[in-house]
C-alpha cells in the first residue's frame, strides 16, 4: 500500500476534469453536491477541480436550506435582469480569466481532459467545448496545451455561448448566444443538430425527469450535439445532482465510458 504522500502524488498526476457550478452557488458547494461522485471509483481515475464563477450574486434559493451559510455565491452568466449588464467581450474575458485562475491554482499535474457542469455551469461547459471547436486551438485565455476531449452536462440548457474575449476569432453563427445576453431570452433555436452551432466533442447529458427545466435540457441534447456524439442518462429526480447509489453508479459508468472512448484515462 502506498504511503499517504505517495497516494497524494498519484492523485495529483491523474487526468483532470474542470468542474463548473450552477448560478448562485460556488465551487465549495458544488464539491459538496458532487460528494457521491468523488467517493466513487472515479476518484482513482480522474481528478476533479472545482472553480468559482466571476460574478458575485445572491445564493440560489434551492441551496439556501442546506448551503445558505457557505457563501459568498457566484454566477457565470446573466439570467436575471438585475444582474450587471456587461458587453459580450468583457463578459467572456471575466469568465475565461476566472476559469484560468482556478485551473492555475490547482496543484495537479495531469492533463485537462474534460469539463463537467451543473445547470448554468453545464451551459458554460458546452460553451467551452463549442469555442474550442471553432477557434481550432486552445480556448482564448486558457493554457495553450489545454484541449478538452469530452463534456458532462448535468441539467444543462442550450444554447452554447460564444466566448470570444477580443472579438477576433470567428463570426457568430446563427443559433448560438452572445455572452452578455439573458439566457432565458434566447429564441433563435435550430431545427436540427448538424450545423456550425453543434458540438462535436463526445458528451454525456444527465436529465432529471422531474426537473422543471427538462425541456431546455432536452433541447441542448437534441439540437446542439452532432449525431452520434452524445449519450443520455435520465433519472427520476428534480433539479439536482444524483445521490442514490443506483443513479450515481450509472453516472460514474457514463463518465468512465466517455473518458475511455476519448483516451483520457492515461
C-alpha positions in Angstrom: 0.0 0.0 0.0 1.4 3.4 -0.9 2.1 6.0 1.8 -0.2 9.0 2.2 2.4 11.1 0.4 2.7 8.6 -2.4 -1.1 8.3 -2.7 -1.4 12.1 -2.9 1.2 12.2 -5.6 -0.8 9.7 -7.6 -3.9 11.8 -7.2 -2.1 14.9 -8.4 -1.0 13.1 -11.6 -4.5 12.0 -12.6 -6.2 13.4 -15.7 -8.2 16.4 -14.6 -11.8 17.5 -15.1 -12.8 21.2 -14.8 -16.0 21.4 -12.7 -18.3 24.4 -13.1 -21.1 25.1 -10.5 -24.6 26.4 -11.2 -25.7 30.0 -10.9 -25.9 31.4 -7.4 -23.6 28.6 -6.0 -19.8 28.3 -5.6 -17.0 25.7 -6.1 -17.1 24.6 -2.4 -20.8 23.9 -2.5 -20.6 22.2 -5.9 -17.9 19.9 -4.5 -20.3 19.0 -1.6 -23.1 18.4 -4.1 -20.8 16.1 -6.0 -19.7 14.2 -2.9 -21.1 10.8 -4.2 -19.1 11.1 -7.4 -16.0 12.0 -5.5 -16.4 9.0 -3.2 -16.9 6.6 -6.1 -14.3 4.7 -8.2 -14.0 7.8 -10.4 -11.5 9.2 -7.8 -8.9 6.6 -8.7 -9.1 7.6 -12.4 -9.8 11.3 -12.6 -9.0 14.5 -10.6 -12.0 16.9 -10.2 -11.1 20.6 -9.9 -13.8 23.0 -8.7 -13.7 26.7 -9.5 -15.8 29.8 -8.6 -17.6 31.9 -11.1 -16.5 35.5 -11.7 -19.7 37.4 -10.8 -21.0 37.7 -7.2 -24.7 37.2 -6.8 -27.3 36.1 -4.3 -27.4 32.4 -3.4 -29.8 30.3 -5.4 -33.0 29.8 -3.4 -32.7 26.0 -3.9 -29.5 25.8 -1.9 -30.5 28.0 1.0 -31.8 25.3 3.3 -28.6 23.3 3.2 -25.8 25.6 2.0 -27.0 29.0 2.8 -24.1 29.7 5.2 -21.5 28.7 2.6 -21.3 31.9 0.7 -20.3 34.1 -1.0 -22.0 32.8 -4.1 -21.3 33.4 -7.8 -22.6 33.1 -11.3 -21.0 32.7 -14.7 -23.6 34.5 -16.9 -26.7 36.7 -16.6 -30.1 35.1 -16.0 -31.9 37.9 -14.2 -32.4 41.5 -15.4 -30.9 42.9 -12.2 -27.5 41.3 -12.9 -24.8 43.7 -14.2 -25.1 44.3 -17.9 -21.6 43.9 -19.4 -20.8 43.6 -23.1 -20.1 40.3 -24.7 -16.3 40.6 -24.9 -16.0 41.9 -21.3 -18.2 39.0 -20.0 -16.1 36.5 -21.9 -12.9 38.0 -20.5 -14.2 37.9 -16.9 -15.4 34.3 -17.3 -12.2 33.0 -19.0 -9.9 34.8 -16.6 -11.7 33.2 -13.7 -11.6 29.8 -15.2 -7.9 30.2 -16.0 -7.2 31.4 -12.4 -9.0 28.3 -11.0 -7.0 26.0 -13.3 -3.7 27.6 -12.4 -4.4 27.3 -8.7 -4.8 23.6 -8.8 -1.8 21.6 -7.7 -2.5 18.7 -10.1 -0.1 17.9 -12.9 -2.3 15.7 -15.1 -3.7 16.8 -18.4 -7.0 18.6 -18.6 -9.3 16.1 -20.4 -12.9 17.0 -19.6 -15.3 19.7 -18.4 -18.3 19.0 -16.2 -21.0 21.4 -15.2 -24.3 21.6 -13.5 -27.2 23.9 -14.7 -25.6 27.3 -15.7 -22.2 25.6 -15.3 -23.3 23.0 -17.9 -24.1 25.8 -20.3 -20.6 27.2 -19.8 -19.1 23.7 -20.2 -20.9 23.4 -23.6 -19.7 26.9 -24.5 -16.0 26.0 -23.7 -16.3 22.9 -26.0 -18.0 24.9 -28.7 -15.5 27.7 -28.6 -12.6 25.3 -28.6 -14.0 23.6 -31.7 -14.4 26.8 -33.6 -11.2 28.5 -32.7 -9.3 25.4 -33.7 -6.8 25.7 -30.9 -6.8 26.4 -27.2 -9.7 28.4 -25.9 -8.7 32.1 -25.7 -7.0 33.0 -22.4 -6.7 29.3 -21.3 -3.4 27.4 -21.2 -2.2 26.7 -24.7 -1.9 22.9 -24.0 -5.5 22.5 -22.8 -7.7 20.6 -25.2 -10.9 19.3 -23.5 -11.9 15.9 -25.0 -15.3 15.5 -23.6 -18.1 17.2 -21.6 -20.6 16.1 -18.9 -23.7 18.3 -18.8 -25.8 17.9 -15.7 -29.2 19.6 -16.1 -27.7 21.9 -18.8 -29.7 24.0 -21.3 -28.8 25.4 -24.7 -27.6 27.3 -26.4 -23.8 27.4 -26.3 -22.4 30.9 -25.7 -19.6 32.4 -27.8 -16.6 33.1 -25.6 -14.5 35.5 -27.7 -12.9 38.0 -25.4 -11.3 40.0 -28.2 -13.9 39.7 -30.9 -11.3 38.5 -33.4 -11.6 34.7 -33.6 -14.8 34.0 -35.6 -18.1 35.5 -36.6 -21.2 34.4 -34.5 -23.2 31.8 -36.4 -27.0 31.6 -36.0 -28.4 29.6 -33.1 -25.5 30.5 -30.7 -25.8 33.1 -28.0 -23.5 36.0 -27.1 -22.0 36.1 -23.6 -23.8 39.2 -22.3 -27.4 38.0 -23.1 -30.1 36.9 -20.7 -30.1 33.1 -21.1 -33.9 32.8 -20.8 -34.5 35.4 -23.5 -32.9 33.3 -26.3 -35.3 32.4 -29.2 -33.2 31.6 -32.2 -33.3 27.8 -31.9 -32.2 25.5 -34.7 -34.3 22.7 -36.1 -31.6 20.0 -36.3 -28.2 19.2 -35.0 -25.9 19.3 -38.0 -24.9 22.9 -38.3 -22.0 25.0 -37.1 -23.8 25.5 -33.8 -23.5 21.8 -32.9 -20.8 20.4 -30.6 -18.5 17.7 -32.0 -16.8 16.5 -28.8 -18.4 13.5 -27.1 -20.8 14.5 -24.3 -22.9 12.9 -21.6 -26.2 14.7 -20.9 -27.9 13.9 -17.5 -31.6 14.8 -17.1 -33.8 14.6 -14.1 -37.3 13.7 -15.3 -38.9 15.8 -12.7 -36.8 18.9 -13.4 -38.8 22.0 -14.3 -36.2 22.8 -16.9 -36.3 19.4 -18.6 -37.4 20.7 -22.0 -34.5 23.1 -22.1 -32.1 20.3 -21.2 -33.5 18.1 -23.9 -33.1 20.9 -26.4 -29.3 21.0 -25.6 -29.1 17.3 -26.2 -31.3 17.1 -29.3 -30.1 20.2 -31.1 -26.6 21.0 -30.0 -24.8 17.7 -30.2 -23.6 16.3 -33.5 -25.3 13.0 -34.5 -23.6 10.0 -32.8 -21.6 12.1 -30.3 -24.0 12.4 -27.3 -25.1 10.0 -24.7 -28.2 10.4 -22.5 -28.8 9.5 -18.9 -32.3 10.1 -17.5 -33.1 9.6 -13.8 -36.1 10.1 -11.5 -35.2 13.4 -9.9 -35.6 17.2 -10.0 -33.0 20.0 -10.4 -30.1 18.5 -8.5 -27.2 16.1 -8.8 -28.0 12.3 -8.3 -27.2 10.9 -4.8 -28.9 7.5 -4.8 -26.4 4.7 -5.3 -28.1 3.3 -8.4 -28.2 6.7 -10.1 -24.6 7.6 -9.1 -23.3 4.3 -10.4 -25.0 4.9 -13.8 -23.4 8.4 -13.9 -20.0 7.1 -12.9 -20.2 4.4 -15.6 -21.2 7.1 -18.2 -18.2 9.3 -17.3 -15.8 6.5 -17.4 -17.1 5.4 -20.8 -16.6 8.9 -22.1 -13.1 9.1 -20.6 -12.2 5.7 -22.1 -13.5 6.4 -25.6 -11.6 9.7 -25.7 -8.3 8.2 -24.5 -8.5 10.2 -21.3 -7.7 7.7 -18.6 -3.9 7.8 -19.1 
